[in-house]
Amino acid sequence: MIASAYESAAQFLLAARNRGTPGPRIPEEYRPPTIPDALAIQSRIAQLVGQPIGGYKCSVPSEPRPVALAPIFAPAIYRDSPCPAPGSGGGVRAEPEIAFVLARDLPARDRPYGEDEVRAAIKEARFVLEILGSRYADLPSVSYPEHLADSLQNQALFVGPALAPPWDARLQAFPITVRTPEGIFATRDGKHPDIHPLRGLYWLANYLAEHGTPLRAGMIVTTGSYCGVVDVPLDKLLTFGFGDLGSLAVTFVRK
């Protein structure tokens, strides 16, 4: 792809973001065919949005997803309830996850960071909900590079309480329970898609350091849903239970 195609694709997705409702795919002549093309578009969108990056979503690379990361802009990271939910419709698509807040920078250097070094840079782990919302209406037709260019459907992140230490012992699997004031709304068998949520952070820390945009103190990184998407209602108190590790409570309202 040439620079003008990156610009056209980025402007198209930025307009979709500003519109707030899903729409058509990127026009065929601007669609990213490769991962580097998608990342270039993603980077240009971040420049156009002009907001500080407050964190990232990521997952461990796999054959169909050789690079899986997207920035989360600081204004889209919420910590108070009621939480505004971008998008349209009568509900919210939420993914229960565990995220990590960094205590210090992990700058570029001439050797990779070891797992112990990345672990030592973590300030705390928190219960979070990633709020999803693609800019594309016909998701099954969209290629992975197009999803990557669109920040992997990220809309926002709601940050809940910190896990009690030692928090890293039992993060592979646990039940997810969603309750409303009327009772149990949903239950799921929770299992982290990458076995342990720290694995994605280890990969991301080295990937970003190598590519010149390192993780910084205060950023938050979320690394995958324990049970995929849970469709939940607006305007209702929701309590997400993460096994016996703890819970977060939130009411979503339309932004």
PAMARSE-678798 format. One record per atom (N, C-alpha, C): x, y, z. Coordinates in steps of 0.2 Angstrom, whole numbers, padded with zeros to 4 digits, always signed. Layout:
REM residues N
XYZ/...
REM end
This chain:
REM residues 255
+0004-0006+0000/+0000+0000+0000/+0004+0006+0000/+0002+0012-0003/+0005+0018-0003/+0003+0022+0002/+0006+0028+0004/+0004+0032+0009/-0003+0035+0008/-0005+0037+0002/-0011+0040+0001/-0017+0035+0003/-0015+0028+0002/-0020+0023+0003/-0021+0022+0011/-0015+0023+0015/-0016+0023+0022/-0020+0028+0024/-0019+0034+0022/-0022+0040+0024/-0030+0039+0022/-0032+0037+0016/-0039+0036+0015/-0042+0031+0019/-0039+0026+0021/-0042+0021+0025/-0042+0023+0032/-0037+0027+0035/-0038+0030+0041/-0043+0035+0042/-0044+0039+0037/-0049+0044+0037/-0056+0041+0037/-0057+0035+0033/-0063+0032+0033/-0065+0029+0039/-0060+0026+0043/-0062+0023+0049/-0063+0028+0055/-0059+0034+0054/-0060+0039+0059/-0067+0042+0058/-0070+0043+0052/-0077+0045+0051/-0082+0040+0054/-0080+0034+0054/-0085+0029+0057/-0084+0029+0064/-0079+0030+0067/-0078+0031+0074/-0082+0037+0076/-0082+0043+0073/-0085+0049+0075/-0093+0048+0074/-0095+0044+0069/-0102+0043+0067/-0105+0039+0073/-0101+0034+0076/-0103+0030+0082/-0108+0024+0080/-0109+0023+0074/-0113+0017+0072/-0109+0013+0067/-0110+0006+0067/-0106+0002+0062/-0109+0004+0055/-0104+0003+0050/-0106+0004+0043/-0102-0001+0038/-0101+0001+0032/-0098-0003+0027/-0090-0004+0029/-0087-0009+0025/-0080-0010+0026/-0076-0004+0022/-0070-0004+0024/-0066+0000+0020/-0066-0001+0013/-0067+0004+0009/-0067+0003+0001/-0061-0001-0001/-0063-0006-0006/-0058-0011-0008/-0051-0009-0009/-0051-0003-0013/-0044+0000-0015/-0040+0002-0009/-0043+0003-0003/-0039+0005+0003/-0038+0000+0008/-0041-0006+0007/-0041-0011+0012/-0034-0014+0013/-0032-0014+0020/-0025-0017+0021/-0025-0024+0019/-0020-0026+0015/-0019-0034+0014/-0015-0037+0018/-0011-0033+0022/-0006-0037+0026/-0006-0034+0033/-0003-0037+0038/-0002-0034+0045/+0002-0028+0045/+0007-0027+0042/+0011-0020+0042/+0006-0015+0039/+0002-0016+0034/-0002-0011+0032/-0007-0009+0037/-0010-0014+0040/-0015-0013+0045/-0012-0009+0051/-0006-0010+0053/-0003-0007+0059/-0002+0000+0057/+0000+0001+0050/+0001+0008+0048/-0005+0012+0048/-0011+0009+0046/-0017+0013+0047/-0019+0014+0054/-0018+0009+0058/-0020+0010+0065/-0016+0016+0068/-0009+0016+0067/-0005+0021+0069/-0007+0028+0066/-0009+0029+0060/-0012+0035+0057/-0018+0037+0061/-0023+0032+0062/-0029+0034+0066/-0027+0037+0073/-0022+0034+0076/-0020+0037+0083/-0018+0044+0082/-0014+0046+0077/-0012+0053+0076/-0018+0057+0074/-0023+0055+0070/-0028+0059+0069/-0033+0060+0075/-0034+0055+0079/-0038+0056+0085/-0035+0061+0090/-0028+0061+0090/-0025+0066+0094/-0025+0066+0101/-0027+0060+0104/-0028+0059+0111/-0022+0054+0114/-0020+0055+0120/-0015+0051+0123/-0017+0044+0124/-0012+0040+0123/-0014+0032+0123/-0013+0031+0131/-0019+0028+0134/-0019+0026+0141/-0017+0019+0142/-0017+0015+0137/-0016+0008+0138/-0017+0004+0131/-0017-0003+0132/-0017-0007+0126/-0021-0013+0127/-0024-0016+0122/-0027-0023+0122/-0022-0027+0118/-0021-0033+0120/-0017-0037+0116/-0018-0045+0117/-0015-0049+0113/-0015-0056+0115/-0009-0059+0112/-0007-0065+0114/-0001-0069+0112/-0002-0070+0104/+0003-0069+0100/+0002-0070+0093/+0001-0077+0092/-0003-0078+0086/-0004-0085+0084/-0004-0085+0076/-0005-0091+0073/-0004-0091+0066/-0009-0086+0062/-0016-0086+0064/-0020-0082+0061/-0020-0075+0063/-0017-0073+0069/-0016-0067+0072/-0009-0066+0074/-0004-0065+0069/+0003-0064+0071/+0005-0058+0075/+0001-0053+0074/+0001-0047+0079/-0006-0045+0081/-0007-0045+0088/-0013-0043+0090/-0013-0038+0096/-0013-0032+0094/-0013-0026+0099/-0017-0020+0096/-0019-0016+0100/-0022-0010+0099/-0022-0005+0104/-0021+0001+0103/-0021+0006+0108/-0028+0008+0111/-0028+0009+0117/-0034+0012+0120/-0033+0019+0122/-0037+0024+0120/-0035+0031+0121/-0038+0032+0128/-0034+0037+0131/-0035+0038+0138/-0042+0041+0140/-0045+0045+0135/-0052+0047+0137/-0057+0041+0137/-0055+0035+0134/-0060+0030+0133/-0059+0025+0139/-0055+0027+0144/-0054+0022+0150/-0058+0025+0155/-0062+0022+0158/-0067+0024+0163/-0066+0020+0170/-0067+0024+0175/-0066+0021+0182/-0072+0022+0186/-0077+0026+0184/-0082+0028+0188/-0089+0025+0185/-0093+0023+0189/-0100+0021+0187/-0105+0027+0189/-0110+0028+0185/-0112+0026+0179/-0106+0027+0173/-0105+0022+0169/-0100+0022+0164/-0103+0023+0157/-0101+0029+0154/-0104+0030+0147/-0102+0024+0142/-0106+0021+0138/-0105+0016+0134/-0106+0019+0127/-0100+0020+0123/-0101+0022+0116/-0105+0017+0112/-0107+0020+0106/-0111+0015+0102/-0118+0017+0101/-0122+0012+0099/-0129+0013+0098/-0132+0006+0100/-0139+0006+0100/-0143+0000+0102/-0145+0000+0109/-0148-0005+0111/-0150-0006+0118/-0146-0009+0123/-0140-0011+0121/-0136-0015+0126/-0129-0013+0125/-0124-0017+0128/-0117-0016+0128/-0114-0023+0127/-0109-0023+0123/-0105-0029+0122/-0099-0029+0127/-0098-0033+0132/-0093-0032+0137/-0089-0039+0137/-0083-0038+0138/-0078-0044+0139/-0075-0044+0146/-0076-0048+0151/-0073-0048+0157/-0066-0050+0157/-0061-0046+0159/-0054-0047+0158/-0050-0045+0165/-0044-0047+0165/-0039-0044+0170/-0034-0040+0167/-0033-0034+0169/-0028-0030+0166/-0022-0028+0171/-0017-0026+0168/-0011-0024+0173/-0009-0017+0172/-0008-0013+0177/-0006-0006+0177/+0001-0006+0179/+0005-0002+0175/+0012-0002+0175/+0015+0003+0180/+0020+0001+0184/+0023+0006+0189/+0028+0010+0186/+0031+0007+0181/+0037+0011+0178/+0037+0009+0170/+0041+0013+0167/+0042+0013+0160/+0046+0006+0158/+0045+0004+0152/+0049-0002+0150/+0052+0000+0143/+0057+0005+0143/+0060+0008+0137/+0063+0003+0133/+0065+0005+0127/+0068+0001+0122/+0075+0000+0124/+0078-0006+0123/+0085-0007+0125/+0088-0013+0120/+0094-0015+0121/+0097-0019+0116/+0096-0027+0117/+0092-0028+0122/+0090-0035+0124/+0083-0036+0126/+0080-0041+0125/+0073-0042+0127/+0072-0042+0135/+0066-0040+0137/+0064-0040+0144/+0062-0047+0146/+0065-0050+0151/+0063-0056+0154/+0056-0056+0157/+0053-0061+0158/+0047-0061+0162/+0047-0059+0169/+0052-0060+0172/+0053-0057+0179/+0054-0050+0179/+0057-0047+0174/+0057-0040+0174/+0051-0036+0172/+0047-0039+0168/+0040-0037+0166/+0036-0037+0172/+0036-0043+0175/+0032-0044+0181/+0034-0039+0187/+0040-0037+0187/+0042-0032+0192/+0040-0025+0191/+0038-0024+0184/+0036-0017+0183/+0029-0016+0184/+0025-0021+0186/+0018-0021+0187/+0016-0018+0194/+0012-0012+0194/+0010-0009+0200/+0004-0013+0203/-0001-0016+0199/-0006-0019+0201/-0010-0023+0196/-0014-0027+0197/-0019-0030+0193/-0026-0028+0195/-0030-0027+0189/-0037-0025+0191/-0042-0029+0186/-0048-0030+0189/-0054-0032+0186/-0056-0027+0181/-0057-0029+0174/-0059-0024+0169/-0064-0027+0165/-0068-0022+0161/-0072-0024+0156/-0070-0021+0150/-0069-0024+0144/-0068-0021+0138/-0074-0020+0135/-0076-0014+0132/-0082-0013+0129/-0081-0013+0121/-0084-0018+0118/-0083-0019+0111/-0088-0015+0106/-0085-0013+0100/-0090-0010+0095/-0086-0009+0089/-0087-0014+0084/-0083-0013+0078/-0086-0007+0074/-0082-0004+0070/-0084+0001+0065/-0087-0003+0059/-0087-0009+0058/-0090-0013+0053/-0096-0016+0054/-0101-0016+0050/-0108-0019+0051/-0108-0026+0050/-0104-0028+0044/-0104-0035+0042/-0098-0039+0045/-0097-0040+0051/-0091-0043+0054/-0089-0049+0050/-0093-0054+0049/-0090-0060+0046/-0086-0059+0039/-0088-0054+0036/-0084-0053+0029/-0078-0049+0030/-0076-0047+0036/-0070-0043+0037/-0064-0047+0038/-0058-0045+0035/-0052-0049+0036/-0049-0047+0042/-0044-0051+0044/-0041-0049+0051/-0037-0043+0050/-0033-0041+0045/-0030-0035+0044/-0035-0029+0045/-0041-0030+0042/-0046-0024+0043/-0048-0024+0050/-0049-0029+0054/-0050-0029+0061/-0044-0025+0065/-0038-0027+0063/-0032-0024+0066/-0032-0017+0065/-0033-0015+0059/-0033-0008+0057/-0039-0004+0062/-0044-0007+0063/-0050-0004+0067/-0049-0006+0075/-0043-0007+0077/-0041-0008+0084/-0045-0014+0087/-0046-0019+0083/-0049-0025+0086/-0055-0024+0089/-0059-0020+0087/-0066-0018+0090/-0066-0015+0096/-0060-0012+0099/-0061-0009+0105/-0065-0002+0105/-0069-0001+0109/-0073+0005+0110/-0070+0009+0117/-0070+0005+0122/-0068+0008+0128/-0066+0003+0133/-0064+0005+0139/-0062+0000+0145/-0064+0003+0151/-0068-0001+0155/-0070+0000+0162/-0066-0003+0166/-0063+0001+0171/-0058-0002+0176/-0061-0002+0183/-0061-0008+0185/-0064-0010+0192/-0058-0010+0197/-0060-0014+0203/-0055-0014+0209/-0049-0018+0207/-0044-0017+0211/-0038-0020+0211/-0039-0027+0214/-0035-0032+0211/-0035-0039+0214/-0031-0039+0221/-0033-0043+0226/-0029-0043+0232/-0022-0047+0230/-0017-0045+0233/-0010-0049+0232/-0011-0055+0236/-0007-0060+0235/-0004-0061+0228/-0009-0063+0223/-0009-0059+0218/-0015-0060+0213/-0013-0064+0207/-0007-0066+0206/-0005-0070+0200/-0005-0078+0201/-0008-0080+0206/-0008-0087+0208/-0013-0091+0204/-0019-0088+0203/-0025-0092+0201/-0029-0088+0195/-0025-0086+0190/-0028-0082+0185/-0029-0086+0178/-0028-0093+0178/-0029-0096+0172/-0037-0097+0171/-0041-0099+0176/-0048-0101+0175/-0052-0100+0181/-0058-0098+0180/-0063-0097+0186/-0070-0095+0183/-0075-0096+0186/-0082-0095+0183/-0083-0087+0183/-0086-0085+0178/-0089-0078+0178/-0096-0078+0179/-0098-0074+0184/-0105-0073+0185/-0107-0066+0185/-0113-0064+0181/-0115-0058+0180/-0122-0057+0184/-0123-0053+0189/-0129-0052+0193/-0132-0045+0192/-0138-0045+0192/-0142-0038+0192/-0146-0038+0199/-0149-0033+0201/-0153-0033+0207/-0158-0038+0207/-0160-0041+0201/-0166-0046+0201/-0163-0053+0202/-0156-0054+0201/-0153-0060+0202/-0148-0062+0197/-0146-0068+0195/-0141-0070+0191/-0143-0068+0184/-0139-0065+0180/-0141-0063+0173/-0137-0068+0168/-0131-0070+0170/-0127-0074+0166/-0122-0078+0170/-0120-0084+0168/-0114-0087+0170/-0110-0090+0165/-0104-0090+0165/-0099-0093+0160/-0094-0097+0164/-0091-0102+0160/-0085-0105+0163/-0079-0101+0160/-0076-0098+0164/-0071-0093+0162/-0064-0097+0162/-0060-0095+0156/-0054-0098+0155/-0050-0093+0150/-0044-0091+0153/-0040-0086+0149/-0038-0089+0142/-0039-0086+0136/-0037-0089+0130/-0030-0090+0129/-0026-0087+0133/-0018-0088+0132/-0016-0091+0138/-0020-0095+0142/-0018-0099+0148/-0017-0094+0154/-0013-0089+0153/-0012-0084+0159/-0012-0077+0156/-0015-0072+0159/-0016-0066+0156/-0009-0062+0156/-0004-0064+0160/+0003-0061+0160/+0006-0063+0153/+0005-0068+0150/+0008-0070+0144/+0008-0064+0138/+0002-0062+0138/+0001-0056+0133/+0005-0050+0134/+0005-0048+0141/+0009-0043+0143/+0017-0044+0142/+0019-0050+0143/+0026-0051+0142/+0028-0050+0134/+0023-0052+0130/+0025-0051+0123/+0024-0044+0121/+0019-0040+0123/+0018-0033+0121/+0024-0029+0124/+0026-0030+0130/+0032-0026+0132/+0038-0026+0127/+0039-0032+0125/+0045-0032+0121/+0043-0030+0113/+0037-0031+0111/+0035-0029+0104/+0036-0022+0104/+0033-0018+0109/+0032-0011+0109/+0039-0008+0110/+0043-0011+0114/+0050-0008+0115/+0054-0009+0109/+0053-0014+0105/+0057-0015+0099/+0055-0011+0093/+0048-0009+0094/+0046-0004+0088/+0045+0003+0090/+0048+0005+0095/+0049+0012+0097/+0044+0016+0100/+0039+0012+0103/+0033+0015+0107/+0032+0011+0113/+0037+0012+0118/+0037+0007+0124/+0031+0009+0128/+0030+0004+0133/+0025+0005+0138/+0027+0010+0143/+0023+0014+0146/+0025+0019+0151/+0021+0018+0157/+0024+0021+0162/+0021+0020+0169/+0014+0023+0169/+0009+0020+0172/+0003+0022+0172/-0002+0019+0167/+0001+0016+0162/-0003+0013+0156/-0006+0007+0159/-0012+0005+0156/-0015-0001+0158/-0015-0006+0152/-0014-0012+0153/-0014-0017+0147/-0019-0023+0149/-0023-0024+0145/-0028-0030+0145/-0027-0035+0140/-0027-0041+0142/-0024-0047+0137/-0029-0052+0135/-0036-0051+0136/-0040-0056+0133/-0046-0058+0138/-0052-0059+0135/-0058-0061+0139/-0058-0068+0141/-0060-0069+0147/-0061-0076+0150/-0067-0079+0147/-0071-0076+0144/-0077-0080+0142/-0080-0077+0135/-0076-0073+0132/-0079-0070+0126/-0083-0064+0128/-0088-0063+0123/-0093-0057+0124/-0099-0059+0128/-0100-0054+0133/-0107-0055+0137/-0111-0049+0135/-0117-0050+0132/-0121-0044+0130/-0125-0042+0136/-0124-0036+0139/-0128-0034+0145/-0132-0028+0144/-0137-0026+0148/-0141-0021+0147/-0138-0014+0149/-0141-0009+0147/-0140-0002+0149/-0144-0001+0155/-0142+0004+0159/-0146+0007+0164/-0148+0002+0170/-0144-0002+0171/-0145-0007+0176/-0138-0009+0180/-0139-0009+0186/-0133-0011+0190/-0131-0018+0189/-0124-0019+0186/-0122-0026+0185/-0116-0027+0189/-0116-0033+0192/-0110-0035+0196/-0107-0041+0193/-0101-0041+0190/-0097-0046+0187/-0093-0049+0192/-0094-0056+0194/-0090-0059+0198/-0085-0063+0195/-0078-0063+0197/-0073-0067+0194/-0071-0072+0199/-0075-0078+0199/-0074-0083+0204/-0074-0080+0211/-0069-0083+0215/-0068-0080+0222/-0063-0075+0222/-0061-0072+0217/-0055-0067+0217/-0058-0060+0218/-0064-0059+0217/-0067-0053+0218/-0072-0051+0212/-0074-0045+0212/-0080-0043+0208/-0079-0035+0206/-0082-0033+0201/-0083-0026+0199/-0091-0025+0198/-0093-0019+0199/-0100-0017+0199/-0100-0010+0194/-0104-0010+0190/-0105-0005+0185/-0112-0004+0182/-0114+0002+0181/-0120+0003+0177/-0118+0007+0171/-0120+0004+0165/-0118+0007+0158/-0124+0012+0156/-0122+0017+0154/-0127+0022+0151/-0125+0024+0144/-0130+0025+0140/-0128+0027+0133/-0124+0034+0133/-0119+0034+0129/-0115+0040+0129/-0118+0045+0124/
REM end
